[in-house]
């Protein structure tokens, strides 16, 4: 295997937890992009009007408190991933209705596959595990940065906006996963 192919394979493997965002389906953009954008906009309006910027950051700030909660989620997402991966039910391995599609590498070649409920849930919980880890790391890093006073407000709002968007994207995907685990998985096609 050439070095270029080897590097591509390594990058492919390291980015696969984010493959959830590459799933092709006509309605998926609503869950991944539209709903989080609307909820982020509402959150930013409420924050701007009712929560002082000084209450958002710091050790006792809202972002720090939310980050403390999110820090415990990867373990639950990994447990859900393990449960779905080993769940012993025939229906979970059937194609989904109007199946979403995802591109995978098969023997080094790209292949578009239709998704079963198991594959969809595994990809979803892999994404949720990775995004929760990156939200915590990103928030802690962002809260630790020292910014010159003249840029503090602008950088704060950029950071708050990014944090809230990723938070709402994670929450929306979590609710979708809970719907599939709690109801859809047990409903015949």
VMD Tcl script that draws the C-alpha trace (Angstrom):
set ca {
  {0.00 0.00 0.00}
  {1.39 3.42 -0.93}
  {2.00 6.05 1.73}
  {-0.74 8.26 0.27}
  {-3.31 5.45 0.46}
  {-2.14 4.60 3.94}
  {-2.57 8.21 5.10}
  {-6.02 8.40 3.44}
  {-7.05 5.20 5.20}
  {-5.87 6.53 8.57}
  {-7.73 9.82 8.03}
  {-10.82 7.88 6.94}
  {-10.73 5.78 10.10}
  {-10.15 8.75 12.42}
  {-13.01 10.77 10.92}
  {-15.60 7.96 10.75}
  {-17.27 8.90 14.04}
  {-18.37 12.05 12.19}
  {-19.76 10.09 9.22}
  {-23.24 10.58 10.69}
  {-23.15 14.05 9.15}
  {-22.58 12.53 5.68}
  {-25.66 10.30 5.72}
  {-27.77 11.02 2.65}
  {-31.53 11.35 3.22}
  {-34.05 13.94 2.12}
  {-35.09 14.94 5.68}
  {-31.79 14.62 7.48}
  {-30.75 18.25 6.99}
  {-33.70 19.25 9.17}
  {-32.33 17.27 12.15}
  {-28.67 18.11 11.60}
  {-28.77 21.74 10.54}
  {-32.20 23.45 10.63}
  {-33.49 22.46 14.09}
  {-30.11 23.20 15.79}
  {-29.91 26.54 13.96}
  {-33.41 27.56 15.11}
  {-32.77 26.46 18.70}
  {-29.37 28.21 18.71}
  {-30.96 31.42 17.46}
  {-33.61 31.29 20.20}
  {-30.95 30.52 22.81}
  {-28.76 33.41 21.65}
  {-31.71 35.82 21.76}
  {-32.56 34.75 25.29}
  {-28.90 34.89 26.30}
  {-28.39 38.34 24.78}
  {-31.50 39.77 26.47}
  {-31.51 38.01 29.84}
  {-28.12 36.52 30.73}
  {-25.15 38.84 31.24}
  {-22.07 37.81 29.27}
  {-20.17 37.54 32.56}
  {-22.56 34.72 33.64}
  {-21.78 32.64 30.55}
  {-18.05 32.00 31.08}
  {-15.80 31.25 34.02}
  {-15.82 28.33 36.42}
  {-19.35 29.07 37.67}
  {-20.73 30.17 34.29}
  {-23.50 28.53 32.31}
  {-21.16 27.04 29.70}
  {-18.98 25.47 32.39}
  {-22.04 23.94 34.08}
  {-23.36 22.54 30.81}
  {-19.89 21.22 29.95}
  {-19.73 19.42 33.31}
  {-22.97 17.64 32.39}
  {-21.82 16.81 28.85}
  {-18.55 15.36 30.21}
  {-20.51 12.40 31.57}
  {-22.32 11.62 28.32}
  {-19.63 9.78 26.31}
  {-19.88 6.78 28.63}
  {-23.64 6.58 28.10}
  {-23.29 6.99 24.34}
  {-20.66 4.23 24.22}
  {-22.95 1.97 26.27}
  {-25.80 2.66 23.84}
  {-23.46 1.96 20.92}
  {-22.41 -1.35 22.46}
  {-26.02 -2.30 23.15}
  {-27.12 -1.53 19.59}
  {-24.10 -3.29 18.07}
  {-24.88 -6.49 19.98}
  {-28.70 -6.26 20.18}
  {-30.14 -9.64 19.22}
  {-33.22 -8.81 17.19}
  {-33.72 -9.66 13.53}
  {-35.66 -6.48 12.63}
  {-32.71 -4.24 13.46}
  {-30.75 -5.66 10.52}
  {-33.44 -4.95 7.93}
  {-33.20 -1.89 5.72}
  {-34.92 1.19 7.07}
  {-38.05 2.44 5.32}
  {-36.94 4.93 2.66}
  {-33.40 4.01 3.70}
  {-30.79 6.68 4.21}
  {-27.48 6.01 2.48}
  {-23.89 6.39 3.55}
  {-20.63 6.06 1.69}
  {-18.13 3.60 3.14}
  {-14.78 2.23 2.02}
  {-15.03 -1.39 0.99}
  {-11.71 -3.03 0.11}
  {-10.29 0.45 -0.43}
  {-13.05 1.56 -2.79}
  {-15.94 3.93 -2.02}
  {-19.30 2.20 -1.83}
  {-22.72 3.76 -1.19}
  {-24.81 1.49 1.05}
  {-28.40 1.68 2.24}
  {-28.66 1.74 6.00}
  {-30.23 -0.74 8.36}
  {-31.51 0.46 11.73}
  {-28.44 -1.09 13.37}
  {-25.98 0.71 11.07}
  {-27.87 4.00 11.46}
  {-27.89 3.78 15.26}
  {-24.24 2.72 15.43}
  {-23.20 5.65 13.24}
  {-25.42 7.99 15.29}
  {-24.05 6.92 18.68}
  {-20.48 7.00 17.37}
  {-21.09 10.60 16.33}
  {-22.70 11.49 19.67}
  {-19.75 10.03 21.56}
  {-17.23 11.97 19.46}
  {-19.12 15.28 19.45}
  {-19.66 15.21 23.22}
  {-15.93 14.70 23.74}
  {-15.07 17.55 21.35}
  {-17.64 19.90 22.89}
  {-16.09 19.39 26.33}
  {-12.54 19.82 25.04}
  {-13.46 22.82 22.90}
  {-15.40 24.54 25.68}
  {-12.63 24.03 28.21}
  {-10.05 25.29 25.73}
  {-12.25 28.26 24.79}
  {-12.88 29.19 28.42}
  {-9.11 29.15 29.06}
  {-8.10 31.48 26.22}
  {-7.08 34.99 27.15}
  {-8.33 37.48 24.58}
  {-7.35 41.16 24.40}
  {-10.08 43.30 26.02}
  {-11.07 45.01 22.76}
  {-11.94 41.61 21.21}
  {-13.45 39.98 24.30}
  {-17.12 40.59 23.43}
  {-16.79 39.49 19.80}
  {-14.82 36.34 20.68}
  {-17.22 35.54 23.51}
  {-20.25 35.69 21.22}
  {-18.52 33.63 18.53}
  {-17.61 31.00 21.14}
  {-21.08 31.01 22.71}
  {-22.70 30.69 19.26}
  {-20.48 27.74 18.26}
  {-20.98 26.04 21.63}
  {-24.76 26.44 21.52}
  {-24.98 25.23 17.93}
  {-23.00 22.06 18.66}
  {-24.94 21.56 21.89}
  {-28.29 21.78 20.11}
  {-27.04 19.56 17.30}
  {-25.99 16.98 19.89}
  {-29.30 17.27 21.76}
  {-31.33 16.93 18.55}
  {-29.35 13.86 17.46}
  {-29.68 12.38 20.97}
  {-33.45 12.82 20.87}
  {-33.53 11.19 17.43}
  {-31.48 8.28 18.81}
  {-33.79 7.96 21.81}
  {-36.79 7.90 19.50}
  {-35.24 5.07 17.51}
  {-34.22 3.12 20.62}
  {-37.45 3.72 22.52}
  {-40.04 3.34 19.79}
  {-38.97 2.90 16.19}
  {-36.70 -0.05 16.89}
  {-39.69 -1.98 18.25}
  {-42.12 -0.95 15.51}
  {-42.44 -3.26 12.50}
  {-41.50 -1.76 9.13}
}
mol new
graphics top color blue
foreach p $ca { graphics top sphere $p radius 0.5 }
foreach p [lrange $ca 0 end-1] q [lrange $ca 1 end] { graphics top cylinder $p $q radius 0.2 }
display resetview
